């Protein structure tokens, strides 16, 4: 599933996350380097997660692990910059190369 506002909102709004849902979220966090929880105005989208309840990054690892079982288990929101809902790799990710 391509990361769009509709796709993301469709997954995070579920009462219960399947293994495939969690993997999709992990892949998204990895693809856009969001596991470090740093937010930049240059990013094409932002995940504003309150109190770290959606995912964790185990000590010594770089890959996120989804710890929420469903939408009621975490607080936060998804913000997409601009008017498009389709995301491309962030400028921040490209500038780190």
C-alpha positions as CSV (number, residue, x, y, z in Angstrom):
1,X,0.0,0.0,0.0
2,X,1.4,3.4,-1.0
3,X,1.8,5.9,1.9
4,X,-1.0,8.4,1.4
5,X,-3.1,10.2,3.9
6,X,-6.0,7.9,3.2
7,X,-3.9,4.8,3.5
8,X,-2.2,5.9,6.7
9,X,-5.5,7.1,8.3
10,X,-7.2,3.9,7.3
11,X,-4.6,1.9,9.2
12,X,-4.1,4.0,12.3
13,X,-7.8,4.4,12.8
14,X,-8.3,0.6,13.1
15,X,-9.5,-0.6,16.5
16,X,-7.0,-3.5,16.2
17,X,-3.7,-3.6,14.2
18,X,-2.9,-6.8,12.3
19,X,0.6,-8.0,11.8
20,X,0.5,-6.6,8.3
21,X,-0.7,-3.2,9.6
22,X,2.2,-3.1,12.0
23,X,4.7,-4.1,9.4
24,X,3.3,-1.4,7.0
25,X,3.8,1.2,9.8
26,X,7.3,0.0,10.6
27,X,8.2,0.2,6.9
28,X,6.9,3.7,6.7
29,X,8.8,4.8,9.8
30,X,12.0,3.3,8.3
31,X,11.5,4.7,4.8
32,X,11.0,8.2,6.0
33,X,13.5,8.0,8.9
34,X,10.9,8.8,11.5
35,X,12.0,6.3,14.2
36,X,14.3,9.0,15.7
37,X,11.2,11.1,16.4
38,X,12.8,14.3,15.1
39,X,10.3,16.5,13.4
40,X,11.4,19.0,10.7
41,X,9.3,21.6,8.9
42,X,11.0,20.3,5.7
43,X,9.5,16.8,6.0
44,X,6.6,16.0,3.6
45,X,4.7,14.7,6.6
46,X,4.9,14.3,10.3
47,X,3.7,11.8,12.8
48,X,3.0,13.6,16.1
49,X,3.0,10.8,18.6
50,X,2.2,11.7,22.2
51,X,4.2,10.0,24.9
52,X,5.8,7.4,22.7
53,X,2.9,4.9,22.7
54,X,2.7,4.0,19.1
55,X,6.2,2.5,18.7
56,X,9.5,2.0,20.3
57,X,13.1,1.5,19.1
58,X,14.8,-1.2,21.2
59,X,18.1,-0.2,22.7
60,X,21.0,-0.7,20.3
61,X,18.7,-1.0,17.3
62,X,17.5,1.4,14.6
63,X,14.3,-0.3,13.5
64,X,11.0,0.6,15.1
65,X,8.6,-1.9,16.7
66,X,4.9,-1.0,16.9
67,X,3.8,-1.4,20.5
68,X,0.2,-0.2,20.2
69,X,-2.4,-2.9,19.5
70,X,-4.9,-0.4,18.0
71,X,-5.9,3.2,17.8
72,X,-7.1,3.5,21.4
73,X,-3.6,2.5,22.7
74,X,-1.9,5.7,21.6
75,X,-2.5,9.5,21.2
76,X,-1.3,11.5,18.3
77,X,-2.0,12.7,14.8
78,X,-0.7,12.6,11.2
79,X,0.1,15.8,9.3
80,X,0.8,16.0,5.6
81,X,2.6,19.1,4.3
82,X,1.1,20.8,1.3
83,X,-2.0,19.8,-0.6
84,X,-0.9,16.4,-1.8
85,X,-1.6,13.2,0.1
86,X,1.1,11.1,-1.7
87,X,4.5,11.3,0.0
88,X,7.9,11.1,-1.5
89,X,11.1,10.5,0.4
90,X,11.9,13.5,2.7
91,X,14.4,16.1,1.9
92,X,15.9,15.4,5.3
93,X,16.5,11.8,4.3
94,X,18.2,12.9,1.0
95,X,20.4,15.5,2.7
96,X,21.8,12.8,5.1
97,X,23.4,10.9,2.2
